[in-house]
Amino acid sequence: MHVIIVGAGQVGSSIAADLAGTHDIVVVDEDGDRVEELTYSLDVLAVQGDGTSLSTLEEAGVDEADMVIASTDDDETNIVICATTRAVSDAFTVARVKNTEYLRTWERSERAFGIDFIVCTNLLAAESIVRVVGIPAARDVDSFAGGRVQMAEFEIPTGSPVTNQTVAEADRFEELTFAAILRDDDLEIPRGESVLNERDRVVVIGNPQAVRGFATTIAPDEPPGTAEEVVIVGGSEIGYHVARLLGERGFKPRLIEQDAERARQLAEDLPNTMVMENDATDIDFLEREHVGDADFLVAALDSDEKNLLVSLLARRLGVDRTVAVIDASEYVELFETVGVDVGVNPREVVAEEITRFTRDGGAENVAIIESDRAEVLEVEIDEESVLAGRPIHESVADLPAGVVIGAITRGDRFITPRGDTVIEPDDHVVAFLDACVVDEVTPQL
């Protein structure tokens, strides 16, 4: 495909890097330095100019483009880019927006603004946070096969009962498969004798009950499900959506917002949330409201530094787990090193979503692990698949190392993959792939 990406910030650059190997990519940005940097770092054509200008889009080849992705930091600019593209070409248009009102308008009218697919930064970030609430020690959770299969990434906490156990000893759930162990920069495909260490990150695939059971096993002191007490700090758009989504799942979160008018509005809009008007760095207030008793705290203020401060303060008061919204991607690892349990970078979440959408090869759904270190794919098996009509131990022998068949669904039935399991056409397979074999293996599935 000929793909034009307008905006060479973190989102645009990340998408370009992911697609450059398989598509003809043109990146457009007004910033000459960014354009020059991309020209040298990626195998893409970079054009300096205003993406809302027809002449710039024509220079990028909009006439022959199959897809135009508008990924600047400005919602209105992205909408104009898509509308202009629609007026002069048949390219599929994708826009990134922050304001959920634009998303609602687009959902109601379909293809409003000339946009074929829209991704909302704030909503996606909130959904990413909410997925890990209620699942102890989870860092990332994704659903496949209509919710019958879950992939979850856990960090083994200090003092966990599974520390120093082998995978065979820790594997107590019939409908669960260990897909990978991430340790520092290494990725290990687990064997029965593989030993689990503190702070290892473990990727498992199974049915939702088994995933929750495993979560409780590795972190037995944390309450699973809606029993978790959640505190949200900051009534930003992300904070609002986290509270709203948690309320829909049966949680009764508390939300702290300093601005009086915003707090009043949130209290009206969030019937399942207790809204408290105060400064979240006021330690007397936090102690008076027993915030330290919370199981989970989400820091969704408007600055990375404030979110770090609030998260560390919460841990000091006794909160079990913290999630911080981090605007600067380079801070994510640093914040997690100094005490934030999970850092969520909204731009990274959006880049992954757009990359997932643009990925071809027949995958029904894709989850990206640890910023592209691995992928989990859901594939509907056809007669041509290397897996079709064969026991797994035979078909996997024809694939490179780094592939794990994590789950199979046949109609409404969940099937735990074993070596002698025969995969049939029309089965849905959820497979873990090391990033280094994705391009080779995906077409064979």
Secondary structure, DSSP 8 states (H G I E B T S, - for coil): -EEEEE--SHHHHHHHHHHTTTSEEEEEES-HHHHHHHHHHSSSEEEES-TTSHHHHHHTTGGG-SEEEE--S-HHHHHHHHHHHHHH---EEEEEES-HHHHHHHHHHSSGGG-SEEEEHHHHHHHHHHHHTTSTTEEEEEEEGGGTEEEEEEE--TT-TTTT-BHHHH---TTEEEEEEEETTEEE---TT-B--TT-EEEEEE-HHHHHHHHHHH-TTS--GGGS-EEEE--SHHHHHHHHHHHHTT---EEEES-HHHHHHHHHH-TTSEEEES-TT-HHHHHHTTGGG-SEEEE--SSHHHHHHHHHHHHHHT-SEEEEE-SSGGGHHHHHHHT-SEEE-HHHHHHHHHHHHH--SSEEEEEEETTTTEEEEEEE--TTSTTTTEEHHHHHHTS-SSEEEEEEEETTEEE---TT-EE-TT-EEEEEEEGGGHHHHGGG-
